[in-house]
Amino acid sequence: MDTITQYRQHIKTILSEHARLVWDNRIKAETIFDTEQDRYQLIYIGWRNSKRVYGVVLHLDIIDNKIWIQQDGTEIGIANTLVELGVPKENIVLAFDPPNLRQYTDFAVS
């Protein structure tokens, strides 16, 4: 299996696992897998009393053979999970960090 195919599978598995962790039956977790554009999201949708719940929990893209984490609303951090699965830190970009500060992380700059 080539690297990009493996990255896609890791991302799909992680997002699907997180989708199963929704604790509130009024909230629906939806995964979005765009394998043509290599964009992947986990969103929450629903209502809590009269308040609308909608938000992106996880958003990852594969750009230039690297995983770009655009949004990470998890406690553990999806980057750590990816590293545990064997993805090298130099192939993970913390895109939610400002570009000028990425050099101070253990992960890719871009």
N, CA, C and O atoms as a GROMACS GRO file, in nm:
protein
  440
    1MET      N    1   0.085  -0.117   0.000
    1MET     CA    2   0.000   0.000   0.000
    1MET      C    3   0.090   0.124   0.000
    1MET      O    4   0.183   0.134   0.080
    2ASP      N    5   0.061   0.219  -0.091
    2ASP     CA    6   0.144   0.339  -0.095
    2ASP      C    7   0.111   0.433   0.022
    2ASP      O    8   0.010   0.416   0.091
    3THR      N    9   0.198   0.529   0.042
    3THR     CA   10   0.189   0.617   0.159
    3THR      C   11   0.058   0.695   0.163
    3THR      O   12  -0.006   0.701   0.268
    4ILE      N   13   0.016   0.754   0.053
    4ILE     CA   14  -0.106   0.835   0.050
    4ILE      C   15  -0.228   0.748   0.079
    4ILE      O   16  -0.317   0.789   0.154
    5THR      N   17  -0.232   0.630   0.022
    5THR     CA   18  -0.343   0.538   0.049
    5THR      C   19  -0.347   0.503   0.197
    5THR      O   20  -0.454   0.497   0.258
    6GLN      N   21  -0.232   0.481   0.255
    6GLN     CA   22  -0.223   0.450   0.398
    6GLN      C   23  -0.269   0.570   0.482
    6GLN      O   24  -0.342   0.553   0.579
    7TYR      N   25  -0.227   0.691   0.444
    7TYR     CA   26  -0.270   0.811   0.516
    7TYR      C   27  -0.422   0.826   0.510
    7TYR      O   28  -0.486   0.858   0.610
    8ARG      N   29  -0.479   0.804   0.393
    8ARG     CA   30  -0.625   0.813   0.378
    8ARG      C   31  -0.694   0.715   0.472
    8ARG      O   32  -0.792   0.749   0.539
    9GLN      N   33  -0.644   0.593   0.477
    9GLN     CA   34  -0.705   0.492   0.562
    9GLN      C   35  -0.692   0.529   0.710
    9GLN      O   36  -0.788   0.514   0.785
   10HIS      N   37  -0.576   0.576   0.751
   10HIS     CA   38  -0.558   0.619   0.890
   10HIS      C   39  -0.658   0.729   0.927
   10HIS      O   40  -0.722   0.722   1.031
   11ILE      N   41  -0.670   0.828   0.840
   11ILE     CA   42  -0.760   0.940   0.867
   11ILE      C   43  -0.904   0.893   0.876
   11ILE      O   44  -0.976   0.931   0.969
   12LYS      N   45  -0.948   0.811   0.782
   12LYS     CA   46  -1.085   0.761   0.785
   12LYS      C   47  -1.112   0.682   0.912
   12LYS      O   48  -1.218   0.697   0.974
   13THR      N   49  -1.018   0.598   0.951
   13THR     CA   50  -1.035   0.517   1.072
   13THR      C   51  -1.045   0.606   1.196
   13THR      O   52  -1.134   0.586   1.279
   14ILE      N   53  -0.956   0.702   1.209
   14ILE     CA   54  -0.956   0.791   1.326
   14ILE      C   55  -1.086   0.872   1.333
   14ILE      O   56  -1.147   0.880   1.439
   15LEU      N   57  -1.128   0.931   1.221
   15LEU     CA   58  -1.250   1.010   1.222
   15LEU      C   59  -1.372   0.925   1.254
   15LEU      O   60  -1.462   0.968   1.327
   16SER      N   61  -1.376   0.804   1.201
   16SER     CA   62  -1.488   0.714   1.229
   16SER      C   63  -1.491   0.674   1.376
   16SER      O   64  -1.598   0.666   1.436
   17GLU      N   65  -1.375   0.649   1.434
   17GLU     CA   66  -1.369   0.616   1.577
   17GLU      C   67  -1.417   0.732   1.663
   17GLU      O   68  -1.492   0.712   1.758
   18HIS      N   69  -1.375   0.852   1.630
   18HIS     CA   70  -1.420   0.970   1.705
   18HIS      C   71  -1.569   0.993   1.689
   18HIS      O   72  -1.635   1.038   1.782
   19ALA      N   73  -1.624   0.962   1.572
   19ALA     CA   74  -1.768   0.979   1.548
   19ALA      C   75  -1.850   0.889   1.640
   19ALA      O   76  -1.962   0.924   1.678
   20ARG      N   77  -1.795   0.774   1.674
   20ARG     CA   78  -1.867   0.681   1.762
   20ARG      C   79  -1.864   0.725   1.909
   20ARG      O   80  -1.934   0.665   1.991
   21LEU      N   81  -1.786   0.826   1.943
   21LEU     CA   82  -1.771   0.868   2.082
   21LEU      C   83  -1.871   0.975   2.126
   21LEU      O   84  -1.862   1.024   2.238
   22VAL      N   85  -1.964   1.012   2.040
   22VAL     CA   86  -2.061   1.115   2.076
   22VAL      C   87  -2.146   1.065   2.193
   22VAL      O   88  -2.207   0.958   2.186
   23TRP      N   89  -2.149   1.143   2.298
   23TRP     CA   90  -2.214   1.104   2.424
   23TRP      C   91  -2.359   1.151   2.435
   23TRP      O   92  -2.431   1.107   2.524
   24ASP      N   93  -2.401   1.237   2.346
   24ASP     CA   94  -2.532   1.300   2.355
   24ASP      C   95  -2.616   1.254   2.235
   24ASP      O   96  -2.579   1.281   2.121
   25ASN      N   97  -2.727   1.186   2.261
   25ASN     CA   98  -2.807   1.132   2.150
   25ASN      C   99  -2.880   1.240   2.071
   25ASN      O  100  -2.943   1.210   1.969
   26ARG      N  101  -2.874   1.365   2.116
   26ARG     CA  102  -2.933   1.476   2.039
   26ARG      C  103  -2.837   1.528   1.934
   26ARG      O  104  -2.875   1.607   1.847
   27ILE      N  105  -2.712   1.484   1.943
   27ILE     CA  106  -2.607   1.532   1.852
   27ILE      C  107  -2.568   1.419   1.758
   27ILE      O  108  -2.546   1.306   1.802
   28LYS      N  109  -2.558   1.449   1.631
   28LYS     CA  110  -2.517   1.352   1.531
   28LYS      C  111  -2.376   1.386   1.484
   28LYS      O  112  -2.345   1.501   1.454
   29ALA      N  113  -2.292   1.286   1.480
   29ALA     CA  114  -2.156   1.304   1.426
   29ALA      C  115  -2.157   1.256   1.281
   29ALA      O  116  -2.200   1.146   1.252
   30GLU      N  117  -2.108   1.341   1.193
   30GLU     CA  118  -2.101   1.306   1.051
   30GLU      C  119  -1.956   1.312   1.004
   30GLU      O  120  -1.883   1.406   1.034
   31THR      N  121  -1.917   1.210   0.930
   31THR     CA  122  -1.785   1.210   0.868
   31THR      C  123  -1.800   1.248   0.722
   31THR      O  124  -1.896   1.209   0.655
   32ILE      N  125  -1.704   1.324   0.673
   32ILE     CA  126  -1.703   1.364   0.534
   32ILE      C  127  -1.567   1.322   0.478
   32ILE      O  128  -1.463   1.370   0.523
   33PHE      N  129  -1.569   1.233   0.380
   33PHE     CA  130  -1.447   1.181   0.320
   33PHE      C  131  -1.446   1.217   0.172
   33PHE      O  132  -1.514   1.153   0.092
   34ASP      N  133  -1.369   1.317   0.136
   34ASP     CA  134  -1.354   1.357  -0.004
   34ASP      C  135  -1.217   1.307  -0.050
   34ASP      O  136  -1.116   1.377  -0.038
   35THR      N  137  -1.214   1.185  -0.104
   35THR     CA  138  -1.087   1.124  -0.143
   35THR      C  139  -1.033   1.180  -0.274
   35THR      O  140  -0.915   1.162  -0.304
   36GLU      N  141  -1.117   1.247  -0.352
   36GLU     CA  142  -1.067   1.309  -0.475
   36GLU      C  143  -0.985   1.434  -0.445
   36GLU      O  144  -0.880   1.456  -0.506
   37GLN      N  145  -1.033   1.515  -0.352
   37GLN     CA  146  -0.963   1.638  -0.314
   37GLN      C  147  -0.877   1.617  -0.188
   37GLN      O  148  -0.804   1.707  -0.147
   38ASP      N  149  -0.886   1.498  -0.128
   38ASP     CA  150  -0.815   1.464  -0.005
   38ASP      C  151  -0.847   1.562   0.108
   38ASP      O  152  -0.758   1.621   0.169
   39ARG      N  153  -0.978   1.576   0.134
   39ARG     CA  154  -1.029   1.657   0.246
   39ARG      C  155  -1.117   1.568   0.332
   39ARG      O  156  -1.201   1.494   0.281
   40TYR      N  157  -1.097   1.577   0.462
   40TYR     CA  158  -1.166   1.487   0.554
   40TYR      C  159  -1.211   1.566   0.677
   40TYR      O  160  -1.134   1.643   0.734
   41GLN      N  161  -1.339   1.546   0.716
   41GLN     CA  162  -1.391   1.619   0.831
   41GLN      C  163  -1.481   1.532   0.917
   41GLN      O  164  -1.542   1.436   0.871
   42LEU      N  165  -1.485   1.569   1.043
   42LEU     CA  166  -1.583   1.517   1.138
   42LEU      C  167  -1.656   1.638   1.191
   42LEU      O  168  -1.595   1.730   1.246
   43ILE      N  169  -1.789   1.639   1.174
   43ILE     CA  170  -1.868   1.752   1.222
   43ILE      C  171  -1.977   1.702   1.317
   43ILE      O  172  -2.022   1.588   1.307
   44TYR      N  173  -2.017   1.789   1.408
   44TYR     CA  174  -2.130   1.762   1.497
   44TYR      C  175  -2.247   1.849   1.452
   44TYR      O  176  -2.231   1.968   1.423
   45ILE      N  177  -2.366   1.786   1.448
   45ILE     CA  178  -2.488   1.854   1.406
   45ILE      C  179  -2.600   1.812   1.500
   45ILE      O  180  -2.611   1.695   1.536
   46GLY      N  181  -2.682   1.908   1.540
   46GLY     CA  182  -2.797   1.873   1.622
   46GLY      C  183  -2.851   1.993   1.697
   46GLY      O  184  -2.821   2.108   1.667
   47TRP      N  185  -2.933   1.960   1.798
   47TRP     CA  186  -2.994   2.062   1.883
   47TRP      C  187  -2.979   2.019   2.028
   47TRP      O  188  -2.997   1.902   2.061
   48ARG      N  189  -2.948   2.113   2.112
   48ARG     CA  190  -2.944   2.091   2.256
   48ARG      C  191  -3.042   2.193   2.313
   48ARG      O  192  -3.012   2.312   2.323
   49ASN      N  193  -3.162   2.142   2.350
   49ASN     CA  194  -3.275   2.228   2.387
   49ASN      C  195  -3.306   2.317   2.267
   49ASN      O  196  -3.335   2.264   2.159
   50SER      N  197  -3.303   2.447   2.279
   50SER     CA  198  -3.334   2.533   2.164
   50SER      C  199  -3.208   2.591   2.102
   50SER      O  200  -3.216   2.685   2.022
   51LYS      N  201  -3.093   2.537   2.137
   51LYS     CA  202  -2.966   2.588   2.084
   51LYS      C  203  -2.912   2.494   1.977
   51LYS      O  204  -2.902   2.374   1.998
   52ARG      N  205  -2.878   2.550   1.864
   52ARG     CA  206  -2.822   2.475   1.752
   52ARG      C  207  -2.679   2.435   1.782
   52ARG      O  208  -2.599   2.516   1.830
   53VAL      N  209  -2.647   2.310   1.755
   53VAL     CA  210  -2.510   2.260   1.768
   53VAL      C  211  -2.462   2.228   1.628
   53VAL      O  212  -2.520   2.144   1.559
   54TYR      N  213  -2.357   2.293   1.587
   54TYR     CA  214  -2.295   2.265   1.457
   54TYR      C  215  -2.150   2.308   1.466
   54TYR      O  216  -2.119   2.422   1.503
   55GLY      N  217  -2.061   2.217   1.431
   55GLY     CA  218  -1.922   2.256   1.432
   55GLY      C  219  -1.830   2.149   1.378
   55GLY      O  220  -1.861   2.029   1.382
   56VAL      N  221  -1.719   2.194   1.328
   56VAL     CA  222  -1.617   2.103   1.278
   56VAL      C  223  -1.528   2.063   1.395
   56VAL      O  224  -1.466   2.148   1.459
   57VAL      N  225  -1.523   1.934   1.422
   57VAL     CA  226  -1.440   1.882   1.530
   57VAL      C  227  -1.300   1.851   1.477
   57VAL      O  228  -1.200   1.887   1.539
   58LEU      N  229  -1.294   1.786   1.363
   58LEU     CA  230  -1.168   1.751   1.299
   58LEU      C  231  -1.174   1.783   1.150
   58LEU      O  232  -1.274   1.755   1.084
   59HIS      N  233  -1.068   1.841   1.100
   59HIS     CA  234  -1.057   1.869   0.957
   59HIS      C  235  -0.912   1.844   0.918
   59HIS      O  236  -0.820   1.909   0.968
   60LEU      N  237  -0.892   1.748   0.829
   60LEU     CA  238  -0.759   1.715   0.780
   60LEU      C  239  -0.759   1.716   0.628
   60LEU      O  240  -0.856   1.676   0.565
   61ASP      N  241  -0.648   1.761   0.571
   61ASP     CA  242  -0.627   1.757   0.427
   61ASP      C  243  -0.496   1.684   0.401
   61ASP      O  244  -0.406   1.685   0.485
   62ILE      N  245  -0.486   1.623   0.286
   62ILE     CA  246  -0.357   1.571   0.240
   62ILE      C  247  -0.311   1.662   0.128
   62ILE      O  248  -0.375   1.670   0.023
   63ILE      N  249  -0.200   1.731   0.152
   63ILE     CA  250  -0.147   1.828   0.056
   63ILE      C  251   0.002   1.797   0.039
   63ILE      O  252   0.076   1.791   0.137
   64ASP      N  253   0.045   1.779  -0.084
   64ASP     CA  254   0.186   1.753  -0.115
   64ASP      C  255   0.244   1.639  -0.029
   64ASP      O  256   0.353   1.650   0.026
   65ASN      N  257   0.168   1.532  -0.020
   65ASN     CA  258   0.210   1.410   0.051
   65ASN      C  259   0.225   1.427   0.202
   65ASN      O  260   0.291   1.346   0.268
   66LYS      N  261   0.165   1.532   0.256
   66LYS     CA  262   0.167   1.553   0.401
   66LYS      C  263   0.024   1.567   0.451
   66LYS      O  264  -0.065   1.610   0.378
   67ILE      N  265   0.003   1.530   0.576
   67ILE     CA  266  -0.127   1.546   0.640
   67ILE      C  267  -0.129   1.684   0.706
   67ILE      O  268  -0.048   1.712   0.794
   68TRP      N  269  -0.222   1.767   0.664
   68TRP     CA  270  -0.239   1.901   0.719
   68TRP      C  271  -0.358   1.898   0.815
   68TRP      O  272  -0.470   1.871   0.773
   69ILE      N  273  -0.334   1.923   0.941
   69ILE     CA  274  -0.441   1.926   1.040
   69ILE      C  275  -0.492   2.071   1.047
   69ILE      O  276  -0.428   2.159   1.104
   70GLN      N  277  -0.609   2.092   0.987
   70GLN     CA  278  -0.667   2.226   0.980
   70GLN      C  279  -0.742   2.262   1.109
   70GLN      O  280  -0.742   2.377   1.151
   71GLN      N  281  -0.805   2.162   1.170
   71GLN     CA  282  -0.882   2.182   1.293
   71GLN      C  283  -0.871   2.056   1.377
   71GLN      O  284  -0.882   1.945   1.325
   72ASP      N  285  -0.849   2.073   1.506
   72ASP     CA  286  -0.842   1.959   1.597
   72ASP      C  287  -0.910   1.997   1.727
   72ASP      O  288  -0.854   2.067   1.810
   73GLY      N  289  -1.032   1.949   1.743
   73GLY     CA  290  -1.109   1.976   1.864
   73GLY      C  291  -1.108   1.859   1.960
   73GLY      O  292  -1.200   1.845   2.041
   74THR      N  293  -1.006   1.774   1.953
   74THR     CA  294  -0.997   1.659   2.043
   74THR      C  295  -0.908   1.691   2.161
   74THR      O  296  -0.828   1.785   2.156
   75GLU      N  297  -0.922   1.614   2.266
   75GLU     CA  298  -0.839   1.635   2.386
   75GLU      C  299  -0.698   1.581   2.367
   75GLU      O  300  -0.601   1.645   2.409
   76ILE      N  301  -0.685   1.466   2.306
   76ILE     CA  302  -0.555   1.401   2.293
   76ILE      C  303  -0.472   1.465   2.183
   76ILE      O  304  -0.350   1.478   2.195
   77GLY      N  305  -0.536   1.504   2.077
   77GLY     CA  306  -0.465   1.559   1.962
   77GLY      C  307  -0.446   1.453   1.856
   77GLY      O  308  -0.381   1.351   1.880
   78ILE      N  309  -0.504   1.477   1.741
   78ILE     CA  310  -0.499   1.377   1.634
   78ILE      C  311  -0.357   1.358   1.582
   78ILE      O  312  -0.325   1.249   1.533
   79ALA      N  313  -0.271   1.458   1.592
   79ALA     CA  314  -0.132   1.443   1.548
   79ALA      C  315  -0.064   1.332   1.626
   79ALA      O  316   0.011   1.252   1.569
   80ASN      N  317  -0.088   1.326   1.756
   80ASN     CA  318  -0.029   1.220   1.838
   80ASN      C  319  -0.079   1.082   1.796
   80ASN      O  320  -0.002   0.986   1.794
   81THR      N  321  -0.206   1.073   1.764
   81THR     CA  322  -0.262   0.946   1.717
   81THR      C  323  -0.199   0.904   1.585
   81THR      O  324  -0.168   0.787   1.565
   82LEU      N  325  -0.181   1.000   1.495
   82LEU     CA  326  -0.117   0.969   1.366
   82LEU      C  327   0.026   0.920   1.385
   82LEU      O  328   0.069   0.826   1.318
   83VAL      N  329   0.099   0.982   1.475
   83VAL     CA  330   0.237   0.939   1.503
   83VAL      C  331   0.237   0.796   1.559
   83VAL      O  332   0.321   0.715   1.521
   84GLU      N  333   0.143   0.766   1.648
   84GLU     CA  334   0.132   0.630   1.703
   84GLU      C  335   0.105   0.528   1.593
   84GLU      O  336   0.145   0.412   1.605
   85LEU      N  337   0.038   0.570   1.486
   85LEU     CA  338   0.008   0.481   1.374
   85LEU      C  339   0.124   0.472   1.274
   85LEU      O  340   0.116   0.398   1.176
   86GLY      N  341   0.232   0.546   1.301
   86GLY     CA  342   0.350   0.535   1.217
   86GLY      C  343   0.372   0.649   1.119
   86GLY      O  344   0.466   0.643   1.038
   87VAL      N  345   0.289   0.752   1.124
   87VAL     CA  346   0.310   0.865   1.034
   87VAL      C  347   0.425   0.949   1.091
   87VAL      O  348   0.418   0.992   1.206
   88PRO      N  349   0.530   0.973   1.013
   88PRO     CA  350   0.643   1.053   1.062
   88PRO      C  351   0.599   1.197   1.091
   88PRO      O  352   0.518   1.254   1.019
   89LYS      N  353   0.654   1.254   1.197
   89LYS     CA  354   0.619   1.392   1.234
   89LYS      C  355   0.647   1.491   1.122
   89LYS      O  356   0.578   1.591   1.108
   90GLU      N  357   0.750   1.462   1.042
   90GLU     CA  358   0.782   1.554   0.933
   90GLU      C  359   0.680   1.549   0.819
   90GLU      O  360   0.689   1.626   0.724
   91ASN      N  361   0.581   1.458   0.829
   91ASN     CA  362   0.475   1.451   0.730
   91ASN      C  363   0.341   1.498   0.786
   91ASN      O  364   0.236   1.474   0.726
   92ILE      N  365   0.345   1.565   0.901
   92ILE     CA  366   0.225   1.618   0.965
   92ILE      C  367   0.246   1.769   0.985
   92ILE      O  368   0.343   1.811   1.047
   93VAL      N  369   0.153   1.848   0.931
   93VAL     CA  370   0.158   1.993   0.946
   93VAL      C  371   0.044   2.035   1.038
   93VAL      O  372  -0.072   2.003   1.014
   94LEU      N  373   0.078   2.108   1.143
   94LEU     CA  374  -0.023   2.163   1.233
   94LEU      C  375  -0.068   2.296   1.174
   94LEU      O  376  -0.022   2.403   1.216
   95ALA      N  377  -0.159   2.289   1.077
   95ALA     CA  378  -0.200   2.406   1.001
   95ALA      C  379  -0.275   2.508   1.086
   95ALA      O  380  -0.287   2.624   1.046
   96PHE      N  381  -0.326   2.466   1.201
   96PHE     CA  382  -0.396   2.560   1.289
   96PHE      C  383  -0.299   2.651   1.364
   96PHE      O  384  -0.341   2.750   1.424
   97ASP      N  385  -0.170   2.618   1.362
   97ASP     CA  386  -0.068   2.705   1.419
   97ASP      C  387  -0.025   2.807   1.314
   97ASP      O  388  -0.018   2.775   1.196
   98PRO      N  389   0.005   2.930   1.356
   98PRO     CA  390   0.054   3.028   1.259
   98PRO      C  391   0.182   2.979   1.191
   98PRO      O  392   0.267   2.919   1.257
   99PRO      N  393   0.197   3.005   1.062
   99PRO     CA  394   0.315   2.956   0.989
   99PRO      C  395   0.449   2.993   1.054
   99PRO      O  396   0.543   2.914   1.052
  100ASN      N  397   0.457   3.112   1.112
  100ASN     CA  398   0.584   3.154   1.171
  100ASN      C  399   0.616   3.084   1.303
  100ASN      O  400   0.728   3.092   1.351
  101LEU      N  401   0.518   3.015   1.362
  101LEU     CA  402   0.542   2.944   1.488
  101LEU      C  403   0.559   2.793   1.470
  101LEU      O  404   0.599   2.724   1.564
  102ARG      N  405   0.529   2.742   1.352
  102ARG     CA  406   0.538   2.597   1.328
  102ARG      C  407   0.679   2.544   1.346
  102ARG      O  408   0.697   2.427   1.380
  103GLN      N  409   0.778   2.627   1.324
  103GLN     CA  410   0.917   2.582   1.338
  103GLN      C  411   0.950   2.542   1.481
  103GLN      O  412   1.049   2.472   1.504
  104TYR      N  413   0.870   2.584   1.576
  104TYR     CA  414   0.896   2.554   1.716
  104TYR      C  415   0.827   2.425   1.764
  104TYR      O  416   0.838   2.388   1.880
  105THR      N  417   0.757   2.359   1.672
  105THR     CA  418   0.694   2.230   1.705
  105THR      C  419   0.784   2.118   1.655
  105THR      O  420   0.882   2.142   1.584
  106ASP      N  421   0.750   1.997   1.690
  106ASP     CA  422   0.822   1.879   1.641
  106ASP      C  423   0.772   1.833   1.505
  106ASP      O  424   0.818   1.733   1.451
  107PHE      N  425   0.675   1.908   1.451
  107PHE     CA  426   0.610   1.866   1.327
  107PHE      C  427   0.658   1.949   1.209
  107PHE      O  428   0.739   2.040   1.224
  108ALA      N  429   0.607   1.915   1.090
  108ALA     CA  430   0.649   1.981   0.966
  108ALA      C  431   0.610   2.129   0.967
  108ALA      O  432   0.511   2.169   1.029
  109VAL      N  433   0.689   2.208   0.898
  109VAL     CA  434   0.661   2.351   0.886
  109VAL      C  435   0.556   2.373   0.777
  109VAL      O  436   0.464   2.453   0.794
  110SER      N  437   0.571   2.304   0.664
  110SER     CA  438   0.471   2.308   0.556
  110SER      C  439   0.500   2.198   0.458
  110SER      O  440   0.428   2.184   0.359
   0.00000   0.00000   0.00000
